[in-house]
């Protein structure tokens, strides 16, 4: 599978490489990394031909955006596609005498506070702030971030945020940016099934950035979400392609599943998947990277990386020829849905 093959983000969106780079690790979620390492990670991805880079204000409370901007803003603008996100606005915390209020989530994050805001003013404020952190005058795509149960807490919270995006003018602001050519595509980040139909009922989204509902471990998005995207001509990007870590290195001490410590039942399932991969001489990470791309709605996968070695490993995994019997074995052992498209 060619990781540098290009696909559009929706019917008229910018063309992105099948393998992109996600910016979560560059926000220092587990431990601080130095600037030289972060810069080398991004420089390696660009030098190897990856053109799709995704970040967000949430990742390290601005640190990921600062790092991406530092590495990319001197590059030829036509050589990369950059997306960031809206929905959170960063601000100075009331107490500046100690660590920031999100220091437990972002070990090396910047000491800012935030508020959710999907209104017109909130979207435009977030967009302008991101441009300043990036040191750029435009991005290629903006993604509505974390409008879901995990972050909005309950159905009332989701309804209130949808109202901000709709009646509050947030999506209209995004559509105006797209219509003027300031951005090339509008996306929405999805962490749970059920949200894609709700977005498409109300908004002309170009693509969805899906984290968790479609991976080598879980495929609930096959029931409704992905068929609906295919029907509407909406592209899909898979974010947490390694299920937030466990599929990249099951034995690693910090390996997570769904951004949480791995339960025994999940670890056992991963061990069974890894055993099948081992019998066919394929790293489990390679199978995890390539699997989602077989679905016709999926245009790219964007695993995170915080080192040049991780970038190079992802490229190598994408280029491994995976024998069809591996997929047949996973389905035969009930480890992969029988209706899941495979490479």
N, C-alpha and C positions, 0 to 999 in steps of 0.2 A: 504494500500500500504506500503510495507516494505521499509523504507528509506535507509536501509543498504544492500539491495540486490545489487549485483555486475553486471556490464555490461562492456564490453571492449570498449576502445576508438578506434573504427575502427576494422578491421579484426584481427590485431595482436597487438593492443595497450594494455597498462596496464588496469586492471580492476578497475573501479571506482564505488563508492556507488551512488545509485540513487539520493541521496541528498548530495551535496557538499557544500563548503563554498567559496563564492566569496570575493575577497580582496578589492573591491572598498571602502567600508566604513572604512577600516583600513588605508586608505590614508587620512582620515579626510577631506572629501569634504565640509562639512557644518560647523563644529566646531571641535576644537581639543579635542581628548579624551586622557585620561592619559594612560601611558604604562601598568599599572596594569589592567585596564579594557580591553585593547586590548589583553593582554596576557591571561586573564581569558576567553575571548571570544574564542580564539583558543584552549586553554586547554579544555574547555567544549566540543567543537566540537570533538576533538580527543578522549576524554574520553567517549563520547557517541557513538563512533564507526564510525563517519564520516571519510572517508579516502581520500577524494578528496579536495584539496586546490588549488585555482587559484589566481594568483597575476599578477602584471605587473610593469615595471619601471614607467609608467605613473601615477599610483595610489599613489598620494601624493608625486610624484617625488622621489620615492625610499623608502618612509616611510612604505608603505604596505609590501614591500619585506623585509625590516629590521625586521619588527614585525613578519612576518611569519617565517623567519629564526630563530629568537630568540626563538620562541615557539616550533618549530619542529625539529631543528637540533640535539637535544639530544634524540629524540624518535627513536625507532627501525625503520630503513629505510624501511623495507618491510611493515610497517604498514600504510604508507601514500603515496599518489600519488600527486606530486606537479607540477603545470604548471606555467610558466611565459611567457613573450611575447617579441617579437623582432620587430624592426621597428623604435624605438626611442632610441637615445643615449643621456644620460644626461651629462651635462658639467657645469663647473663653469660659472656663468654669468659675464659679463663685470663689472657691477656695483654690488659690494658686500656690499654697505653701507646701503641698505634698504631691504625691503621685496623682496622675489624672484619674478621673472616675471610672475609666475602663481599663485600668492597668492590669487587672486580672485576666481580661480577655486578650489584650495585646501587650505581651511582655516588653516589647520594644516600641510600643506605639507612642505617638505624640500626646501631650497631656491636655487634650481638648475634651469638652463635653459636646453633646449633640441634642438635636430635637428632630423628630420626624415631621416632615412637612411636604405634602404632595400638591399643595395649591400652586397657582401660577407664580406667585411671588417666591414660594419656597423652591420650586423647580428652577426658576431663573437665577435665584441666589446661589443655589447649589452648583449650577452650571458655571456661573461666573467665577465662583470660588475655586472650582476645579481647574478652570483655565489658568488661574493665577498660580495654583500649586504646580501645575504641569509646566508653566512657562510657555504656553502655546495659545494661539488665538482661535483654534478650533479643534474639535474631536470629530471622529467619523460616525459615532453612534452614541446615543444616550439610552440607558437602561433604567426602567422603573425598578427600584430595589426593595426587596423584602416586604412587599405588601402581602403578608400571609399570617397564619395563626401563630407561628413561632415568635414573630416580632410584634404583632399587633394584639396578641393575647387572647382575643375572643372574637366572635362573629360581629359583635357591636363595633369593635375596633376596626375590623376589616371594612365594615360598611361605612364607617366614618372616613376612612382613608380613601375608599373608592369615591365618596362624595367630593373629597378634596380634589382628586384627580379629574373628576367629571365636572360637576357644577362649580368647583373651585377654580377651574381653568388650567389645572396642571397639564392635562394632556393636550389641550388646545395650544399651550405654549410650546410643547414639544412638536406638535404638527406644524406650527408656524416656522419653527427652526428648520424642520425638514423641507417644507415648501420653499423656503428661501435658499435652500442649499447649504445652510450652515452645518447641518449634519446630514448624513446619508441614510440613516436608519434609526428607528425607534424599537427598543427591545423591552422585555419585562423579565425579571428574574423570578424563577419558580422553584420552590423547595418541596411542594406537596402537590399531589394530584388533586384535581378539582378546580384549580385556579385558572388554568389555561382557558377552559370554556367561558369562565366569568369575564376574563379580559376580552376575549374575542366577541362577546355579546355587545360590548360597549366601545371598544377602541380598535383602531386600524393599526395594529402592531405588525412590525416587519419580521421580528424574530423573538424567540424565547430563549433565555439562558437557563437551562434546566440543571439543577443540582440535586442528586440523589434518586429521583423516581425512574431513571433509566440508566442502569449500570449492569455490569456482569453479574452482580448479586441480586438486583431487584429490577423488575420490568413492569410495574403497574401502569406506566404511561402508555403501554401498548393498547390498553383497553379503549381509551377515549382521546387522550391528549394528542398523541402522535398522529393518529388517523385524521383528527380534526385539523391539525397543522398542515398535513399533506393535502387535504381537501381545499384548504383556504390559500395555499401557496405561501404559508408562513414558515420560515426557516427555524431550525432548532440547533442550538449550540449546547453541548454537554459540558457543564462546569466541573462538578465533583466526580470526574470519570473514575477515580480510584476510591470512590465511596468515602471521601475525605481522608484517605490514607491507607486503609487496611489492604487494598488491592495492589498497592505499590510495593509494600514491604511488610507482609503479615507478621514477621518476627520482630519488627522494630519496636522499641519500648514505647515510642510516642504514636504508634499506629492507632488511628481512630476509625470509628464507623458512625456516620451521621454527626460528626463533630463532637462525639462523646467517647468515653472509654468503651472498649469492645467487650460485649457480653460473650459468655462462653458459647452460646448457641451460634452466634455469628462467627466466632473464631473457628468453630468446628466446621461450619459450612465452607468457609474460606479454605480451610485445610483440605477439604474434599475437592474443591475446585482446583487448588494448587496441585493436588496429586494427579488429577487428569492432565493438567498442563505439563507436569513433569514427565508423564508417560509418553507424551508426544514431543518432548524436547523444546517446549515453549515456555518462556518466563510468564508468570501469571500477569505481570504488568503489561506485557505485549498484548495478551488476550483482552485485558481490560481496556486498553487504549483503542484497539481496533474494532471491538465488538459494536459499540454504538454507531459507528460510521457506516455500517451495513444498512441501517434504516434510511430509506430515501428522503426522509424529512431532515435528517441530521447532516449539517454541512461542516461542522468543525468540533473538535474537542480541545479544551483549553486547560490542561493540567497545570497546577502551580509548580514553581521551582524556586529554590533559593540558593542554587549553586550551578555553575557551568556544567558540572558532571551530570546533574539531574537533567538538564536540557539535552545534553548529548545522549544520555540513556533513553530519554523519551523518543528522540529521533531514531535511534537504533531499534527500539521496540516497534515503532511504526513500520519499519522496513522488513521486519521478520516475516517470512512466508509461513502462514499458519495452515497446517493441513486440515482439510474439511473433516476428517474423522475426529478431530478434537471437539469441534462443535457438536457433532453427532453424539459423542460420548457424554458431553455435558447435558444434552437433552435427554439421552437415554437414562442417565442417572438422576433425573429430576432436578438438576442444578441450574437449568436454563429452560425458560418457557419454550414449548415446542413450536409456537407460532412466532418466535423472535427471529427476524432476519439476521443472517450471519454472513460474513465476508466469503 
